[in-house]
Amino acid sequence: MKLLRVGEPGRERPLALLDGGTGADLSGMLDPHRPWSSQDLRAAADAVAGGGLPRVPLAGQRLAPPLPRPVTIVCVGLNYRDHAAETGSRLPTEPILFLKSPATVVGPHDEVLVPRGSTRTDHEVELGVVIGRRARYLDSAEEGLAHVAGYVVCNDVSEREFQLERGGTWDKGKNCETFNPVGPWFVTADEVPDPQALRLRLRVNGELRQDGSTADMVFGVGELVRYVSRFTVLEPGDLLNTGTPAGVAMGRPDPKPYLRPGDVVEAEVEGLGSTRNPVGSAG
């Protein structure tokens, strides 16, 4: 099942994607503003299979982030072998974790804003993992996968000077407004049989910048969920950004092609659709 939310901020409603450019209205099944559990999603799938739900045309509708705002977003750094190589970094022996504010989440076609004073705003296409049930002190990667509700496309937008040269942690360069486009759909885990066999691509103004595979991850999805659950409790609806492949602007020769107002960024994960975000300025 592919889920999406349509409508302006604060007035979104959840739909299940159907053929013919329409969606089945799940407003009576799923709260559009509160996290969804795996149990909620099973009930919604049953309702869609049973038919009879109102159909909503998608044409002209704003695509909102496809899941309600998560309470926690956990991100993983240097989790692709080729990305670690392009940045001159050693492969981590344990996952590198940082947090991203839920306020960074925007929709798949919303504007991404270059922050004030930024000269090094960068792109990172990522596989986003949505938690379906409470994950606490899990013992195996298999358990980790069993706690996944589904997957989304994410773009972990980053400001490299803020991240790496302004002191402290990476958080300064990861938490600017609009720095986590998500969408277009939330694809339930049953439609993604192997999350370690997905192609990821990102284009800027039509130029292919990133082209990788989740097979290149240092730590796979199940292991990441298990690992994170040893340090914090993950709740239904929480989001895990799992790292990016090579091709980011920071890893390219000078002059590095960082994002500028007027650019258009398209991020894609195989089977999950693509985001298309224009780049503007925070002013």
N, C-alpha and C positions, 0 to 999 in steps of 0.2 A: 504494500500500500504506500502511495505517495501522498503526503499531507502537505498542505500549504495554508497560509493565512492571508486574507485579502482585506484591504481597508486602510484608512488613514490611522496614524498612531492614536491608540486609545480606543479605536472603534473596529478593531480587527475581528474577523470571524474565521473559524477553522473549516477547511474543506478537504475532501478526499478527491484527488485528481481523477477525472474520468476522461473518456474519449470525447472528441468533438469540441474541445476547448471549453469544457464545463467542469464544475466540481460539485460533489455531493455535500450539501450543507450539514455540518456536524455540530452546529451550535447547541443542539440539545444533548449532545453526547460529550463534548470536550469543552472545558472552560478555556476561552481564548487567551486568558491572561495568567493562568496558573499552570505550573509544570504538569506534564502528562506522564503517568506511569505506564509500565508494560501492560498492566491490567486494564487501564483506560483504553489503550490502543487496541487490545483484543476485542473489547466491547464495541469500539468504533468499527473495526474490521467486520465484525458480525453484522452490524447495522448496514454497512455498505453492501455486503454480500446479500442481505435480505431484500435490498431494493426499496423503493418507495420514498427515499429521502429527496427533499427538494433539490433541484439542479440550479446552479448559479453560473451564468456565463462569466468567463474570465476576461473577456475583451474589455479594455478600458479600466480595469481594476488595478490599483496599486498592489504589488506583491510585497507583503510585510515579511519580516523574518519568519520562517516557517514553523518555529516553535516559540512558545511563550518565553519571556526573558528568563534565562537560567539564574539561579542563585549564585552558582560558582562556575567560573570558567578556568580550567587548569590547562596550561599550555606546556609544550615540550620543545626544548631547544636542541639543535644539532642532532636531530633524530634520523637524518638521511646521510648515508655514507658520502654521496657526491656533494652534498651541501657542506658537510664538515670539511671536505677536501678543498672546496673553492674558497672557504674562509680561512684556510690554513690552521684548522683546529684539529686536535686529536679526537678520536672517537670516544664518547663518554663511556665510562664503565658502569654508570648508573644513569637513569634518565635525569636530564636537567629540567627542573620544573620552575615555572613562574605563574603568577595569576594575572588574569585580565579582568577588568571591571565589566560587569554586565551592561553598563551604560555605553560600552563601545559598540554594541550590536546594532547593526542597521540591516535593512532589507537588501535583496539581491540586485536591485536597480537603483538604490538610493545613492546620494552623493557621498563620496569620500573627501574629507577636508584636509588639505595640507595645513599643519598647525602654524601658528604665528612663529616666525623666526626659524622655520625649518628649511633646510637645504638638502636633506637626505632622507626623504620619505620613500619607503621601499615597499615592495609587494611580496607576499608569501602565500601561494596556494597551498591549502591543507585539507586533509580529510578530517572532518569534525565528527566526533563520536558522542552520541546522546545516551545518557544513562537512563535505564528503565526501572531499576529497583535499587534499594539502598545497598551500597557496597561498603563494607567495613571489614578490614582485616581478612581479605580474601587470600586463599592459599595457593591458587594456581591460575595460569593463563586461561585455562578452560572455564574456570569460574568467572574470570573477568569477562570473557565473551558472553557468558550467560546473563550478565547484568547489563548488556547493551540493548537499548531499545531500537536504535537506528542510526543513520548517518546523514550528514549534510556536507555541502561545500562551504569552506571557510576561507577567508583571506586575512591572514594575520598581518595586517598593515603595521609597519614599524618605522620609527624615526631613528636612524642609526646614530646620529650625533647625541640625541637625548639618551639613547640606550647605552652607548658605549663610552662616551667621553664626558658626561656630566656628573660622574661620581655615583656611588651607591649601586643599587640593583638595576636590572634591565627595565623595571616597571615604568620608568619615566618615558621610555621610547615605545612602550606597548599600549599605553592606556589613554592616548588622546581620543577625543570624540570621533566617532565614525570609524574607528580602527578595527572593526571586526564585521565586515559584510558576511551574511549567512544566507544560504538559500540555493536554488529557488524552492526546493522541496525538502521535506523530511522523509527519507526513505526508510521504511521499517527493516529491521535486521533480516527478516526472512527473505527479502529480495536481494540481499548481498551475501551470497554463500561464502565468499572468501574475501575479507577486507584487505588481505595482503596480496591481492592480484588486481589492483585498480590503477589505471593510468591517470595522472594528474597533468594538467596543462594550464599555462597562463599566458595571455597575450596582452600587450600594451599597444593601443592604436593599430591592432591587427597583426603586430609583429610577435612571433612566438618567442617568449622569454624563458619559460620553464616547461620542461617536458620530462616527467619522471614516472616512477611506479612505486606504489606502496610496498612492493617486494624489496625495495632498497632501504626500508626502515631498519634502524639499529634495534629498536624494541618494537615488537608488534602490538596490535591493538589490545589483545587479551592480556599481555604482560603489562602494558601501561595501566590498564584499569586495575589489575592486581596490585601493582607497585604503588599507585596513587592511594589506593584504599588502605595502605599501611601507615599513611601519614595524615590523611584526612578522610572524613566520611563523605562519600558521594551520594547525593540524593537524586530521585527521579527528576529528569529535566536538566540536570547539570550537563555541561558541555566540556569535552576534552579535545583540544586542538593538538594534533599529533605530530606536527613538524612539517617542514617543507623540503622539496628537492632542490637541486642546484638550479642556478639561473637568476637568482636575485640580483638586483642592481649592485649591491655591495660587493658581489663576487666578480663583477665584470671589469674589463680594463677601463682606465680613465679615457675620456671623461665618463664617469659612471652615469647611466641613464635613470636617475632617480625620477620619481613621479612629479609632474608639474600640473598646475591647473590647466584644464582643457584636454588632458589625457583621458582615455577610456580604458579601463582594466577589465578583462574578461578572465574569470577563473573557472576551471572545469574539472570535475572528477567523474570518471567513467561510471555511467549508470545513475548518477546523482544530479545531472543537469549542470547548468553554469550560471554564474553571476555576471552581471555587466554593470559596472559602476563608473559613472563619470567622476572626474576629479575636479574639485573646486578648492577654494581657499577659505580658511577660517577668518581672514580679514584682519 
